[in-house]
């Protein structure tokens, strides 16, 4: 099953799975490592992890009902930063679970944690992603309180865990370096 089929399956079946209420609920998706997921070392390719994380975030958008607002307002999902730590390899035909949860948020961006768990629930990989929805018409990131309102939730962000704070600090430092290195002849 290729990635398009995985996405299609997600879209077709989301209505039959329990509704999610972000940020309180967690998305759990089960997959199998197929031959087209492998790299030359015969384990799941590191790029495939990033692609499957897109499906975890898509599942949250679909099952929370946020997809209606995304389509109505023509918002675009955007990932601005990510960090992953690989712990164990996922071998051919192994079943694994992708657990996607909102860790914290700022005014306009979410920090989402993705955990890849093997059949024994051991962590194969863990990632933090900074993501948002972008409103092209208004030329702004959609405020998180507005996203939450679209799904009927009022919540305050939990205090960021130490690893989330470190991730956001690293993102800020990298953003500063890239701003300094920007070609002055290119538009900002």
N, C-alpha and C positions, 0 to 999 in steps of 0.2 A: 504494500500500500504506500503510495508516494505521498508527499506533503499535501498536494491538492486534494487527494482523497481523504486524508486525515482532517483537513479543514472542512470539506464537504460533509463528512460524517459528523463533525462537531456541530455544524449549522443545522443539519437535519435532526439530530437527536437532542439538542439542548432543551427542547420543550418537555421532554420525557424525564428529565433529571430535576432534582429539587432546586427551587429558586435560591439564589444567593443574595445575601444582604451585606454588601461591602460597607464598612471595612471589617465587619464582625465574622463573616463566613470565609471559608477557605475553599478554593477549587482543587479537586483531586481528579486527575486524568490518568488513565492507565494506558500504557503503550507497550509495544514489543519492538526490540531492535531488529530491523529487517536488513537484508544484505545491502540495500542502497543507502543505509545509514552509516555504513562502515568506512573507515579509512584504511590505509595500507597496513596498519598495525592490527587489523581485524577486531577493532572495538569501535564503539560509536564515535563518529567524527566530532571534534570539538565545535565545529560550526553548526552541527545538527542540534546541539543543546540550545543555542541561541534561537534557532527557528522554532523549536518546540516550545520555548518560553513564550513566543508570540501566541501560540495556541492556548496556553494557560491564561494569558491576559484576555484573549478573545473570549474564552469560556466565561470569565468573570463579567465581561461586558454583556454577553448574551444572556446569561442566567440571572443577572441582576435587573435586566430590563433596560439598562443604559443604552443598549443598541438603538432603541427608538429615538432617543435624543440625539445620538451620534448621527443617525440618518437624517432626522428632521432639520438639525442645525448645520449639517455637513461638516461636523468636526472631524479632525484627522488625528488618529493616535500617533504619538511621537515618543520615541525613546531617546533621551539625551545623554545617558551614561549607563554603563553597566560594568560589573566586576563579577568574575566567576572563579570559584576554587574547586578544582577537581580532586576527588578523594579516592574513588574506585572506578575501575573501568566497567563499562556495560558491554558485555560480550554478545555475539550474534544470537538472536532469537530469545534473549533474556527479556522477561517482563519487568517493567519498572513503572513507578508512579511519579507523576509531576505534581507537586503540591505548590500552589500559588496563593500567596497571602499578602495583604497590604500591611506593611510594617509601620509606616508613619507617613506624614505628608506635610508640605509647606502650603503656602497660599495657593500655588498653582501646580505643584508637582507631587506625585506620589512616589514613595519608595516601596517597591514590590520585592518580596523575597520569593525566589523559586528554589525548591528543593527537589532533586532527583533522588528517589529512594528505590533501592533494589528490592527484590522479593522478600528479603528479611528485614526490610525497613531501615537498612543501613544507608547513610548518605553517600551517594555516588558523586554528587556535585551540588554545590550551593551557590546561588547568585543573588546579587542585589541589582536592581534596575531602577533608574530614575526615569519616570514616564509622565506624560501629560496628554491632554487633548488640546489640539490647536484649532481655533476658530479662524479660518482663512478670511472670512468676510470682515470680521472685526479686527483681524491682524493682532490677535492676542491669545495667550493661553487661557483656557477656561478655568476660572477659580474653582477650587475643589469643593467649596461650599455649594456652588451651583451644580456641580456633578452630583453631589450627595442629595441635593434637593430634588433632582430629576428622578431619583429612586426612592424618595421619601425618607431620607435619613438625615438626622442632625447629630453630628459627632465631632468631638475634638480629637486632634491627633494625639496618640499616646506619646510620651516622651521617647525620643529616638534611643534605641539600644546603642551601646558603645560601638558596635561594628557599623551601624548605620551612620552615626556621627563621623566615624573615621572615613567611611565611603564618601559622605557628602563633603568632608574637608578635602579629601583627595580630588574630588571633582572640581571644587572651587580652585584648588591650586593648579590643576591642569587647565582649567578655563583661563586662568590668569596667564599661564605660559603661552597658550595658543593666541591670546589677545596680543601679547607682546610680539609674537612671531608673525603676526598677520602682515601680509604684503601691503604696504601703504598705498599702492596703486589700485588695489582691489577694494570694492565697496564693503563696508562693515556688515 
